[in-house]
């Protein structure tokens, strides 16, 4: 069964597969052991530390008592575990115990993930995440352990994060024009925490925007009195400025202006004029729509999902009009940089490729206007990008043709898009990180010269991946930092997804952390994927990263039956079966494993295949893996993804060669 844990209130556990049925945890010492292990966040807590935390003066039989508590907890949390079978949830490791709960199994961890995700979203996306996060609280964190030293720091941290979330929720409501909804929660918040200046400011602003100017000023005066009389502090500059603005009824306090200031007003005026001026059936509306979708796709989350869905509809609408030049412009205008080589929606990508091919054929059949080469190049680059990861020669051919045309036309924007296609088609064999590094370097230089911010970010991410593959983490660090600076300055939230994963990879690859720390870093990085709008990157990636971490350190694969391997299941399955001592089934599964897709995980999946082949003695597969990996002998397996690694390819090649002797 899947077990959930609650610490945002009294410590509880429940059966997630039985509509949240409560699990009996026995006495306070049992709950204390469980709570202490949750505080450790999947790390091992030595028995000696548990004894120190449970008793001021430990009794003579303390070690035995701890073992009894752990045994009782295991029976409660894994009631169907066969006798003498190893525990999978509350595990014994080294000198102590660890709770290997999933990242979403503990309410406090899910709360943190929601708050972190909300920070990357616009107000309309952040508000529901914050509301969901705050709904998890049932009382003070670790409520019955308020006096325990081991819980104090975690309780304080979570409490502060909750206060921050309440205030961010209020800010999101204000930004969305829902000031009246913010007032009661802020009043209750300040009744318990009267020293939060940001909350006083938000409450005063919410009151003002609901037409209660007098109440808003009264709130600011009450804040001043509390701060001066109780703490001896004057209000900060933001509170003082707000009071002045309210007295003067400053225009920027108007709700419409507040939802984006002057920019929001320009947007409202322009879109209203567009609706009045441009006929609803005008073809220019279709092209304008695609331009908006292109920008929307780079916001991540729901914006990316919406843009991808509506892109197909826009292309279909263009084809219905029977104008191949218009269709070509609609398809080619969606020049959104792509950095991940596994498709989010293969069927949709295939439909875009088919539309591009039909349009190319239609253009070739007509006389064509001057400038049609640029349109053709955009269609070819689209084909290259949207057919990534495949084995067809068409994608590579389209990339070469698009690049040739773009260089001949000396069109920087077109060349940047064509180079994106070249990058996506540079995986025909292992060991091509140096080639991709050169592509990334050209993209950075080109984009920086011509103000192509999105492609400059792409260039840094490509070089981050390539330098990681080559073990040059100093250079990869510089590219990660440069991408983050650009992402922050130009509101590209998806950059943080890739750099968070890179830092987990770096921690694992450089050997500066033990397995538990590296695993925790990967789980933290995985939280960034939740709601990012990239299912092709999200599904199965965390289990794959943890599998690679274990294999690289000579440990068996995780054998949990409920792990979602996503598209990586064929390559993980033989190793999982081996970890379960099912060698015959592993050998059979290995015989059905396909060749890895030609993408950023090519070397990693070949290494996993090779390890399984060595274990079962499959000489034919060993030879195939060695041949495939040989060109990448100087690289770190998988690190070219910027996400995970299995260590030096050379080490895997040596093991494969030895197995053939």
ChimeraX attribute file (.defattr): number of C-alpha atoms within 10 A of each C-alpha:
attribute: neighborCount
match mode: 1-to-1
recipient: residues
	/A:1	14
	/A:2	16
	/A:3	21
	/A:4	22
	/A:5	23
	/A:6	22
	/A:7	26
	/A:8	24
	/A:9	17
	/A:10	18
	/A:11	19
	/A:12	18
	/A:13	23
	/A:14	22
	/A:15	16
	/A:16	15
	/A:17	11
	/A:18	11
	/A:19	8
	/A:20	13
	/A:21	13
	/A:22	15
	/A:23	16
	/A:24	13
	/A:25	22
	/A:26	12
	/A:27	9
	/A:28	12
	/A:29	15
	/A:30	19
	/A:31	22
	/A:32	22
	/A:33	21
	/A:34	23
	/A:35	22
	/A:36	22
	/A:37	21
	/A:38	21
	/A:39	20
	/A:40	14
	/A:41	19
	/A:42	22
	/A:43	20
	/A:44	19
	/A:45	22
	/A:46	15
	/A:47	17
	/A:48	13
	/A:49	13
	/A:50	20
	/A:51	18
	/A:52	13
	/A:53	18
	/A:54	18
	/A:55	11
	/A:56	8
	/A:57	10
	/A:58	12
	/A:59	10
	/A:60	8
	/A:61	8
	/A:62	18
	/A:63	14
	/A:64	10
	/A:65	14
	/A:66	19
	/A:67	14
	/A:68	13
	/A:69	19
	/A:70	19
	/A:71	15
	/A:72	14
	/A:73	21
	/A:74	18
	/A:75	13
	/A:76	16
	/A:77	24
	/A:78	16
	/A:79	10
	/A:80	9
	/A:81	14
	/A:82	9
	/A:83	7
	/A:84	6
	/A:85	7
	/A:86	11
	/A:87	17
	/A:88	17
	/A:89	18
	/A:90	21
	/A:91	17
	/A:92	17
	/A:93	12
	/A:94	11
	/A:95	11
	/A:96	16
	/A:97	21
	/A:98	23
	/A:99	22
	/A:100	18
	/A:101	19
	/A:102	14
	/A:103	18
	/A:104	15
	/A:105	18
	/A:106	19
	/A:107	19
	/A:108	24
	/A:109	23
	/A:110	17
	/A:111	25
	/A:112	18
	/A:113	20
	/A:114	24
	/A:115	25
	/A:116	17
	/A:117	21
	/A:118	24
	/A:119	16
	/A:120	20
	/A:121	20
	/A:122	17
	/A:123	20
	/A:124	13
	/A:125	18
	/A:126	22
	/A:127	23
	/A:128	15
	/A:129	24
	/A:130	25
	/A:131	15
	/A:132	14
	/A:133	23
	/A:134	19
	/A:135	10
	/A:136	16
	/A:137	18
	/A:138	13
	/A:139	11
	/A:140	17
	/A:141	24
	/A:142	27
	/A:143	16
	/A:144	15
	/A:145	20
	/A:146	14
	/A:147	10
	/A:148	13
	/A:149	10
	/A:150	19
	/A:151	19
	/A:152	14
	/A:153	12
	/A:154	15
	/A:155	20
	/A:156	14
	/A:157	11
	/A:158	19
	/A:159	15
	/A:160	11
	/A:161	15
	/A:162	19
	/A:163	17
	/A:164	16
	/A:165	25
	/A:166	20
	/A:167	23
	/A:168	22
	/A:169	25
	/A:170	25
	/A:171	24
	/A:172	24
	/A:173	21
	/A:174	24
	/A:175	20
	/A:176	18
	/A:177	19
	/A:178	17
	/A:179	22
	/A:180	17
	/A:181	14
	/A:182	23
	/A:183	21
	/A:184	10
	/A:185	16
	/A:186	20
	/A:187	16
	/A:188	11
	/A:189	18
	/A:190	17
	/A:191	10
	/A:192	9
	/A:193	12
	/A:194	16
	/A:195	15
	/A:196	16
	/A:197	19
	/A:198	15
	/A:199	24
	/A:200	24
	/A:201	20
	/A:202	23
	/A:203	30
	/A:204	26
	/A:205	28
	/A:206	27
	/A:207	20
	/A:208	22
	/A:209	20
	/A:210	16
	/A:211	11
	/A:212	14
	/A:213	18
	/A:214	13
	/A:215	14
	/A:216	26
	/A:217	20
	/A:218	14
	/A:219	20
	/A:220	21
	/A:221	15
	/A:222	14
	/A:223	23
	/A:224	20
	/A:225	16
	/A:226	16
	/A:227	19
	/A:228	13
	/A:229	10
	/A:230	10
	/A:231	10
	/A:232	10
	/A:233	12
	/A:234	15
	/A:235	18
	/A:236	12
	/A:237	9
	/A:238	12
	/A:239	21
	/A:240	14
	/A:241	13
	/A:242	21
	/A:243	21
	/A:244	13
	/A:245	14
	/A:246	18
	/A:247	13
	/A:248	9
	/A:249	14
	/A:250	11
	/A:251	13
	/A:252	14
	/A:253	17
	/A:254	15
	/A:255	21
	/A:256	17
	/A:257	15
	/A:258	19
	/A:259	19
	/A:260	15
	/A:261	15
	/A:262	13
	/A:263	12
	/A:264	14
	/A:265	15
	/A:266	12
	/A:267	12
	/A:268	13
	/A:269	11
	/A:270	12
	/A:271	12
	/A:272	11
	/A:273	11
	/A:274	13
	/A:275	11
	/A:276	10
	/A:277	9
	/A:278	12
	/A:279	11
	/A:280	12
	/A:281	8
	/A:282	9
	/A:283	14
	/A:284	12
	/A:285	15
	/A:286	20
	/A:287	20
	/A:288	13
	/A:289	15
	/A:290	23
	/A:291	15
	/A:292	13
	/A:293	23
	/A:294	21
	/A:295	16
	/A:296	19
	/A:297	22
	/A:298	19
	/A:299	21
	/A:300	23
	/A:301	23
	/A:302	17
	/A:303	20
	/A:304	21
	/A:305	20
	/A:306	15
	/A:307	23
	/A:308	21
	/A:309	13
	/A:310	15
	/A:311	22
	/A:312	17
	/A:313	12
	/A:314	19
	/A:315	22
	/A:316	17
	/A:317	15
	/A:318	22
	/A:319	19
	/A:320	11
	/A:321	11
	/A:322	11
	/A:323	13
	/A:324	21
	/A:325	20
	/A:326	20
	/A:327	28
	/A:328	26
	/A:329	20
	/A:330	24
	/A:331	27
	/A:332	24
	/A:333	19
	/A:334	22
	/A:335	24
	/A:336	19
	/A:337	21
	/A:338	18
	/A:339	20
	/A:340	20
	/A:341	24
	/A:342	24
	/A:343	20
	/A:344	18
	/A:345	14
	/A:346	14
	/A:347	10
	/A:348	16
	/A:349	20
	/A:350	15
	/A:351	15
	/A:352	22
	/A:353	22
	/A:354	13
	/A:355	21
	/A:356	25
	/A:357	17
	/A:358	16
	/A:359	22
	/A:360	20
	/A:361	12
	/A:362	16
	/A:363	19
	/A:364	12
	/A:365	9
	/A:366	9
	/A:367	8
	/A:368	13
	/A:369	9
	/A:370	7
	/A:371	9
	/A:372	15
	/A:373	16
	/A:374	18
	/A:375	22
	/A:376	24
	/A:377	26
	/A:378	29
	/A:379	30
	/A:380	30
	/A:381	35
	/A:382	30
	/A:383	28
	/A:384	29
	/A:385	32
	/A:386	25
	/A:387	27
	/A:388	27
	/A:389	25
	/A:390	19
	/A:391	14
	/A:392	11
	/A:393	11
	/A:394	15
	/A:395	25
	/A:396	27
	/A:397	16
	/A:398	25
	/A:399	27
	/A:400	21
	/A:401	17
	/A:402	31
	/A:403	24
	/A:404	15
	/A:405	20
	/A:406	25
	/A:407	13
	/A:408	11
	/A:409	14
	/A:410	11
	/A:411	12
	/A:412	18
	/A:413	17
	/A:414	23
	/A:415	25
	/A:416	28
	/A:417	27
	/A:418	31
	/A:419	27
	/A:420	29
	/A:421	29
	/A:422	26
	/A:423	25
	/A:424	28
	/A:425	28
	/A:426	21
	/A:427	26
	/A:428	17
	/A:429	15
	/A:430	24
	/A:431	25
	/A:432	17
	/A:433	25
	/A:434	15
	/A:435	13
	/A:436	24
	/A:437	23
	/A:438	16
	/A:439	21
	/A:440	27
	/A:441	16
	/A:442	16
	/A:443	27
	/A:444	23
	/A:445	13
	/A:446	19
	/A:447	22
	/A:448	15
	/A:449	12
	/A:450	11
	/A:451	12
	/A:452	16
	/A:453	18
	/A:454	21
	/A:455	27
	/A:456	27
	/A:457	27
	/A:458	22
	/A:459	33
	/A:460	25
	/A:461	29
	/A:462	30
	/A:463	28
	/A:464	32
	/A:465	31
	/A:466	30
	/A:467	26
	/A:468	31
	/A:469	30
	/A:470	21
	/A:471	21
	/A:472	13
	/A:473	21
	/A:474	11
	/A:475	14
	/A:476	26
	/A:477	18
	/A:478	14
	/A:479	22
	/A:480	24
	/A:481	14
	/A:482	16
	/A:483	26
	/A:484	23
	/A:485	15
	/A:486	17
	/A:487	18
	/A:488	12
	/A:489	9
	/A:490	11
	/A:491	14
	/A:492	21
	/A:493	20
	/A:494	21
	/A:495	21
	/A:496	19
	/A:497	17
	/A:498	24
	/A:499	22
	/A:500	21
	/A:501	24
	/A:502	27
	/A:503	22
	/A:504	24
	/A:505	26
	/A:506	24
	/A:507	20
	/A:508	26
	/A:509	23
	/A:510	11
	/A:511	10
	/A:512	11
	/A:513	14
	/A:514	11
	/A:515	17
	/A:516	14
	/A:517	17
	/A:518	22
	/A:519	23
	/A:520	17
	/A:521	20
	/A:522	27
	/A:523	20
	/A:524	19
	/A:525	23
	/A:526	21
	/A:527	23
	/A:528	21
	/A:529	24
	/A:530	16
	/A:531	19
	/A:532	23
	/A:533	21
	/A:534	21
	/A:535	17
	/A:536	17
	/A:537	18
	/A:538	18
	/A:539	17
	/A:540	17
	/A:541	21
	/A:542	25
	/A:543	22
	/A:544	26
	/A:545	24
	/A:546	21
	/A:547	24
	/A:548	26
	/A:549	24
	/A:550	17
	/A:551	20
	/A:552	21
	/A:553	13
	/A:554	9
	/A:555	12
	/A:556	16
	/A:557	23
	/A:558	20
	/A:559	16
	/A:560	11
	/A:561	7
	/A:562	8
	/A:563	13
	/A:564	15
	/A:565	17
	/A:566	17
	/A:567	15
	/A:568	17
	/A:569	16
	/A:570	19
	/A:571	26
	/A:572	24
	/A:573	21
	/A:574	31
	/A:575	30
	/A:576	21
	/A:577	21
	/A:578	20
	/A:579	16
	/A:580	15
	/A:581	11
	/A:582	13
	/A:583	17
	/A:584	13
	/A:585	14
	/A:586	22
	/A:587	20
	/A:588	12
	/A:589	18
	/A:590	23
	/A:591	14
	/A:592	11
	/A:593	16
	/A:594	10
	/A:595	15
	/A:596	18
	/A:597	19
	/A:598	21
	/A:599	22
	/A:600	26
	/A:601	26
	/A:602	24
	/A:603	32
	/A:604	27
	/A:605	24
	/A:606	27
	/A:607	29
	/A:608	22
	/A:609	26
	/A:610	26
	/A:611	21
	/A:612	27
	/A:613	26
	/A:614	18
	/A:615	16
	/A:616	18
	/A:617	14
	/A:618	17
	/A:619	16
	/A:620	11
	/A:621	21
	/A:622	27
	/A:623	17
	/A:624	16
	/A:625	24
	/A:626	22
	/A:627	13
	/A:628	19
	/A:629	25
	/A:630	17
	/A:631	14
	/A:632	21
	/A:633	18
	/A:634	15
	/A:635	26
	/A:636	25
	/A:637	34
	/A:638	28
	/A:639	30
	/A:640	30
	/A:641	28
	/A:642	29
	/A:643	25
	/A:644	32
	/A:645	30
	/A:646	26
	/A:647	25
	/A:648	21
	/A:649	26
	/A:650	17
	/A:651	15
	/A:652	24
	/A:653	22
	/A:654	12
	/A:655	15
	/A:656	24
	/A:657	14
	/A:658	10
	/A:659	16
	/A:660	14
	/A:661	6
